[in-house]
């Protein structure tokens, strides 16, 4: 191998090594920030709603506590919710799952618009507003689990024919379902809308609501 070729090989190796180190460092940076953000969300939930969740579960006899489910924010704001699930279903551990689906839009004057957020133009985009874990939330008998939910008010609420639909001022409503066990049926994942009422896995046989108002 010539001296020139050896130098070129060494330079290429150094460049490749530097790029690999940079990529690894960036990956590590984003991973650390992600987990740090998750812990901050958890901390905010603990500080703001854990007491209210405990009070509701202890005093009202409810099995699912969803305090402060109505919030507001501006575009790009992150809004944090917390929900508590009490296991009185059966003795021993129960694995609860949570599913959240876009439902409806109400305009600034409180009128129900014809916009159905579950429709094909809106559903996929609206799901990107949500960050939460579906589960499992493994919960001992007579104990409860806290479910953190982060919602980001994004600039767009949908897409049609390749064009984005800007987010409108008004209130966006999401359905929230709690399932006893993984919500998988014969036809695939179960939905969270009125069609699920009566399903044996639907805990408490209720569909809860999450509201966020875009100012």
C-alpha positions as CSV (number, residue, x, y, z in Angstrom):
1,X,0.0,0.0,0.0
2,X,1.4,3.4,-0.9
3,X,2.0,6.1,1.6
4,X,-0.7,8.3,0.1
5,X,-3.3,5.5,0.3
6,X,-2.4,4.8,3.9
7,X,-2.9,8.4,4.8
8,X,-6.2,8.5,3.0
9,X,-7.3,5.4,4.8
10,X,-6.3,6.8,8.1
11,X,-8.1,10.1,7.4
12,X,-11.3,8.2,6.4
13,X,-11.1,6.1,9.5
14,X,-10.8,9.2,11.7
15,X,-13.7,11.0,10.0
16,X,-15.9,7.9,10.3
17,X,-14.9,7.6,13.9
18,X,-15.7,11.2,14.7
19,X,-19.1,10.9,12.9
20,X,-19.9,7.8,14.9
21,X,-19.0,9.6,18.2
22,X,-21.2,12.6,17.3
23,X,-24.1,10.4,16.4
24,X,-23.7,8.4,19.6
25,X,-23.4,11.6,21.7
26,X,-26.6,13.1,20.1
27,X,-28.5,9.8,20.7
28,X,-27.4,9.8,24.3
29,X,-28.3,13.5,24.7
30,X,-31.8,13.0,23.3
31,X,-32.3,9.8,25.4
32,X,-31.3,11.6,28.6
33,X,-33.6,14.5,27.8
34,X,-36.5,12.2,27.0
35,X,-36.3,10.4,30.3
36,X,-35.6,13.6,32.2
37,X,-38.8,15.0,30.5
38,X,-40.8,11.9,31.5
39,X,-39.6,12.3,35.1
40,X,-40.5,16.0,35.1
41,X,-44.0,15.1,33.8
42,X,-44.4,12.5,36.5
43,X,-43.2,15.1,39.1
44,X,-45.7,17.7,37.9
45,X,-48.5,15.1,38.1
46,X,-47.5,14.2,41.6
47,X,-47.4,17.8,42.7
48,X,-50.6,18.9,41.1
49,X,-53.1,16.0,41.1
50,X,-51.9,13.1,43.3
51,X,-53.7,14.5,46.3
52,X,-56.9,15.1,44.4
53,X,-56.7,11.6,42.9
54,X,-56.3,10.1,46.4
55,X,-59.2,12.2,47.8
56,X,-61.6,11.2,44.9
57,X,-60.7,7.5,45.2
58,X,-61.1,7.5,49.0
59,X,-64.1,9.7,49.5
60,X,-66.3,9.3,46.4
61,X,-66.1,5.6,46.0
62,X,-65.1,6.0,42.3
63,X,-62.8,3.5,40.7
64,X,-61.4,5.9,38.2
65,X,-60.4,9.4,39.3
66,X,-59.8,12.0,36.6
67,X,-59.5,15.4,38.4
68,X,-58.7,18.6,36.5
69,X,-59.6,17.0,33.1
70,X,-60.4,20.5,31.6
71,X,-57.4,22.6,30.8
72,X,-56.4,25.4,28.3
73,X,-53.3,26.5,26.6
74,X,-51.8,28.2,23.5
75,X,-50.3,26.6,20.4
76,X,-47.2,24.6,21.3
77,X,-48.1,24.5,25.0
78,X,-47.7,21.2,26.8
79,X,-50.7,20.4,29.1
80,X,-50.4,17.7,31.7
81,X,-53.2,15.5,33.1
82,X,-53.3,12.7,35.7
83,X,-55.7,9.9,36.2
84,X,-56.0,7.3,39.0
85,X,-57.2,3.7,38.6
86,X,-58.3,1.8,41.7
87,X,-58.3,-2.0,41.6
88,X,-61.4,-3.4,43.2
89,X,-62.1,-5.7,40.3
90,X,-60.5,-8.8,41.8
91,X,-58.0,-9.9,44.4
92,X,-54.4,-10.0,43.3
93,X,-52.9,-8.0,40.5
94,X,-54.8,-6.6,37.6
95,X,-53.2,-5.2,34.4
96,X,-55.1,-2.1,33.4
97,X,-54.8,-0.5,30.0
98,X,-55.7,3.0,28.9
99,X,-56.8,4.1,25.5
100,X,-57.4,7.7,24.4
101,X,-59.2,8.7,21.2
102,X,-59.9,12.1,19.6
103,X,-63.7,12.7,19.7
104,X,-65.1,16.1,19.1
105,X,-64.4,19.8,18.5
106,X,-66.5,22.7,20.0
107,X,-65.9,26.2,18.7
108,X,-65.2,29.4,20.7
109,X,-68.9,30.1,21.2
110,X,-69.6,26.7,22.6
111,X,-71.3,25.4,19.5
112,X,-70.6,21.8,18.5
113,X,-69.0,22.0,15.0
114,X,-69.6,19.3,12.4
115,X,-65.9,18.4,12.9
116,X,-65.6,14.8,14.1
117,X,-62.0,14.4,15.3
118,X,-62.3,10.6,14.9
119,X,-62.8,11.2,11.1
120,X,-60.1,10.3,8.6
121,X,-59.1,13.9,8.1
122,X,-58.3,14.5,11.7
123,X,-57.7,11.2,13.6
124,X,-54.1,10.6,12.8
125,X,-53.0,14.2,13.4
126,X,-54.9,14.5,16.6
127,X,-53.3,11.3,18.0
128,X,-49.9,13.1,17.6
129,X,-51.1,15.6,20.2
130,X,-51.0,12.8,22.9
131,X,-48.1,11.3,24.8
132,X,-49.0,8.6,27.2
133,X,-48.5,4.9,27.9
134,X,-51.4,2.5,27.2
135,X,-50.0,0.2,29.9
136,X,-50.0,-2.3,31.4
137,X,-50.6,-0.6,34.7
138,X,-50.2,-3.5,37.1
139,X,-52.2,-2.8,40.2
140,X,-52.6,-4.7,43.4
141,X,-56.0,-5.2,44.9
142,X,-57.3,-2.2,46.9
143,X,-54.3,-0.1,45.5
144,X,-54.3,2.4,42.6
145,X,-52.1,3.4,39.7
146,X,-51.5,6.9,38.4
147,X,-51.6,7.4,34.6
148,X,-49.7,10.5,33.4
149,X,-51.0,12.1,30.2
150,X,-49.2,14.8,28.2
151,X,-51.0,16.7,25.5
152,X,-49.3,19.2,23.2
153,X,-51.4,21.8,21.4
154,X,-50.0,21.5,17.9
155,X,-50.3,23.9,15.0
156,X,-52.3,21.5,12.9
157,X,-55.4,19.5,13.7
158,X,-55.7,17.5,10.5
159,X,-54.9,17.0,6.8
160,X,-56.9,16.8,3.7
161,X,-55.8,16.3,0.1
162,X,-52.2,16.9,1.0
163,X,-53.0,20.2,2.8
164,X,-52.8,20.7,6.5
165,X,-55.7,21.9,8.5
166,X,-54.6,24.6,11.0
167,X,-55.7,24.2,14.6
168,X,-58.7,26.4,15.5
169,X,-59.5,28.2,18.7
170,X,-62.0,26.2,20.7
171,X,-62.3,23.1,22.8
172,X,-61.0,19.6,21.8
173,X,-62.6,16.6,23.5
174,X,-60.9,13.2,23.7
175,X,-62.5,9.9,24.9
176,X,-60.6,8.0,27.6
177,X,-61.2,4.3,28.3
178,X,-59.8,2.1,31.0
179,X,-59.7,-1.7,30.2
180,X,-59.3,-4.6,32.5
181,X,-56.7,-6.5,30.5
182,X,-55.2,-5.8,27.1
183,X,-58.0,-4.4,24.8
184,X,-57.6,-6.8,21.9
185,X,-60.6,-8.4,20.4
186,X,-61.3,-10.8,17.5
187,X,-61.1,-7.9,15.0
188,X,-58.0,-6.4,16.5
189,X,-57.4,-3.5,19.0
190,X,-60.6,-2.3,20.6
191,X,-61.8,1.3,20.1
192,X,-62.7,4.0,22.6
193,X,-66.1,5.3,21.6
194,X,-69.7,4.5,22.3
195,X,-69.5,1.2,20.5
196,X,-67.3,-0.2,23.3
197,X,-70.1,0.3,26.0
198,X,-71.2,-3.0,27.3
199,X,-67.8,-4.7,26.6
200,X,-66.8,-6.8,29.5
201,X,-63.3,-5.4,29.5
202,X,-64.4,-1.8,29.8
203,X,-63.7,-1.0,33.5
204,X,-66.6,0.9,35.2
205,X,-68.5,0.8,31.9
206,X,-67.8,4.5,31.4
207,X,-66.1,6.6,28.8
208,X,-64.2,9.5,30.5
209,X,-63.6,12.8,28.8
210,X,-60.4,14.9,28.5
211,X,-60.9,18.6,27.4
212,X,-58.3,21.0,26.2
213,X,-59.1,24.5,25.0
214,X,-56.9,26.2,22.4
215,X,-56.8,29.9,23.2
